[in-house]
């Protein structure tokens, strides 16, 4: 009788270890499936809609990037707006960073088509998204770099719109404290 309680404790501990191992295996399989979905999206292949119902926030963020790469900007923005309130601060900073990239891409597209007013709006939206990312993650270097690109874009647009109008007068000349020129491309 005396050894009976030891057997029960050992059996209980064994059962708890087995359940813990099963839970860990389940979590590992979910992470493995999420990584496979992210890899597929980043390789340019969409995932099946039935997988989206149980997809993690990281998979949905990768799908938003997929939409941007395929110029489905409306779908990307809708998904990014949905993800703004999910995850920790670092994840939300990545969401805002990707929103900024989306807006900056659209600003550059509009600028190439000489739609200066629309480009200005998208550039402002991009700057706001980068600032939100930096509030959540001050060390987010890509957001800092792209914010600088967006800030340099505004004087470029002013210069282009002035060139379309009459030549600027000497008293209306504005000074730009940044480096001259506009770097092309995003990181």
Protein Blocks (a to p, Z undefined) as FASTA:
>chain_A
ZZmmmmmmmmmmmmmmmmmmmmmmmmmmmmmmmmmmmmmmmnopacdfklmmmpcfklmm
mmmmmmmmnopaklmmmmmmmmmmgcjfklmmmmmmmmmmmmmmmmmmmmmnopaklmmm
mmmmmmmmmmmmmmmmmmlmklmmmmmmmmmmmmmmmmmmmmmmccddfklpccdfbded
jdedjZZ
